[in-house]
Structures are given as C-alpha cells and as structure tokens.
Amino acid sequence: MRHFLLHHRGPDDPSRFAYLHNVQGLSAEQDRLRLITLIGVGALIVLNGADVVTTHLLLVHGAQEANPLSSLLLASASLLWVKLAILGALGVMVIRHRPRFGVMAAVFITLGMYATAVLSNLLVLRLVTR
C-alpha cells in the first residue's frame, strides 16, 4: 500500500519526495538511533583527540604510558591517526548498516570511558604542573 501511495500523489504535493530522506527505508526511530550514534562517534573523535593531547602533555612532564599498544603507537607518532582511522571506519559502518541499539550503547559506554580518561589526564596534569 505504501508503494502505491508514493507513486500516486499529486505533482504539487511536497510530501511526494519524502521517501528520499530515508533511502534505506528506516523507521523514524531507527533514523534517530543512527543520528544519536553518529553524534556519539563525533564526540568520541573529539575525546580521542583530547586523550592524545593530554597524554602527550603528561609524557612531557615525565609520565609513562601504561597501555603497551598505545605506547608503541605513541613512539611511532601514529596514535592519533590510528584512532581516527578506527573511528572513521566506525562512522562509516554506522551510516551504511541498519542502526542497532547495542552499537549505540557501546559507543556511549566508550564515550564515558574516554571522558573519564581525559578528565583523569587533566587532573594528573594539574597536579604535575603545580
């Protein structure tokens, strides 16, 4: 029935192209879920950048990176690029695949973890620079 309605609207009806907004045929709830997840991915990009910057500032003041993989990537000056590539791939996957609540939840849990890491780095940096 929906297919019939889409093709039998008048030429002056502005809603006749409404289906173009949502090419994958997602419901309004799924569309919102995708948008919220993408906002979370954007916030993750910002917090990952802040994590790299605050980690570098701490390293300048004599701290050591506790994560061995991050330590290796920091030594090769590729940590930020690797993080951005992973988050870019995540963003593409969120756009291309049907949105899932579990993915959104995982993004926001990770967002909380990175916010905590950045806050911790800032607090330690404040203590070190006093």
C-alpha positions in Angstrom: 0.0 0.0 0.0 2.8 2.4 0.8 4.3 1.8 -2.6 1.0 2.8 -4.2 0.7 6.0 -2.1 4.2 7.1 -3.0 3.5 7.0 -6.7 0.0 8.4 -6.7 0.5 11.8 -5.1 -0.2 14.9 -7.0 2.6 16.8 -8.8 2.3 19.7 -6.3 2.4 17.6 -3.2 5.7 18.4 -1.3 5.5 15.1 0.5 5.8 13.0 -2.7 9.6 13.0 -2.2 9.6 12.2 1.5 10.9 8.8 0.8 14.1 10.2 -0.5 15.1 11.4 3.1 15.4 7.8 4.2 16.9 5.8 1.3 17.3 2.6 3.4 13.7 2.5 4.4 14.4 3.1 8.1 11.7 4.0 10.6 11.8 7.3 12.3 13.1 5.6 15.5 15.9 3.9 13.5 16.8 7.2 11.9 17.0 8.9 15.3 19.1 6.0 16.6 21.5 6.4 13.7 21.8 10.2 14.3 22.4 9.7 18.1 25.0 7.1 17.4 26.8 9.4 14.9 26.7 12.2 17.4 28.4 9.8 19.9 31.0 8.8 17.3 31.7 12.5 16.7 32.1 13.1 20.4 34.5 10.0 20.5 36.6 11.7 17.8 36.9 14.8 19.9 37.6 12.9 23.1 40.2 10.7 21.4 42.0 13.8 20.2 41.8 15.3 23.7 43.2 12.0 25.1 46.2 12.1 22.7 46.9 15.7 23.5 46.7 15.3 27.3 48.7 12.1 27.1 51.5 14.0 25.2 51.4 16.8 27.8 51.8 14.2 30.6 54.7 12.5 28.8 56.5 15.8 28.5 56.2 16.0 32.3 57.8 12.6 32.9 54.7 10.3 32.9 54.8 6.9 31.2 52.0 5.4 29.0 50.6 2.4 30.8 49.0 0.9 27.7 51.6 -1.1 25.8 49.9 -0.8 22.5 49.3 3.0 22.9 53.0 3.3 24.0 54.1 1.6 20.8 51.9 3.8 18.7 53.0 6.9 20.5 56.6 6.0 19.9 55.9 5.9 16.1 53.8 9.1 16.3 50.8 7.3 14.8 48.4 7.0 17.7 46.1 9.8 16.7 45.9 8.6 13.1 45.2 5.0 14.1 42.4 6.2 16.5 40.9 8.5 13.8 41.0 5.7 11.2 39.2 3.3 13.6 36.6 5.9 14.5 36.2 6.8 10.8 35.6 3.2 10.0 33.0 3.0 12.9 31.3 6.1 11.5 31.1 4.6 8.0 29.7 1.3 9.5 27.0 3.3 11.4 26.0 5.1 8.2 26.0 2.0 6.0 24.3 -0.6 8.3 21.0 -0.7 9.9 21.2 1.1 13.3 21.3 -1.1 16.4 20.7 -0.1 20.0 23.7 -2.2 21.2 26.1 -0.3 18.9 24.7 3.0 20.2 25.1 1.8 23.8 28.7 0.6 23.2 29.5 4.0 21.6 28.2 5.8 24.7 29.8 3.5 27.2 33.1 4.0 25.3 32.4 7.7 25.3 32.1 7.6 29.1 35.4 5.7 29.4 37.2 8.3 27.2 35.7 11.2 29.1 37.0 9.6 32.3 40.5 9.1 30.8 40.7 12.7 29.6 39.4 14.0 33.0 42.0 11.8 34.8 44.8 13.1 32.5 43.7 16.7 33.2 43.7 16.2 36.9 47.1 14.5 36.9 48.4 17.2 34.6 47.2 19.8 37.1 49.0 18.0 40.0 52.2 17.7 38.0 52.3 21.3 36.9 51.7 22.9 40.3 
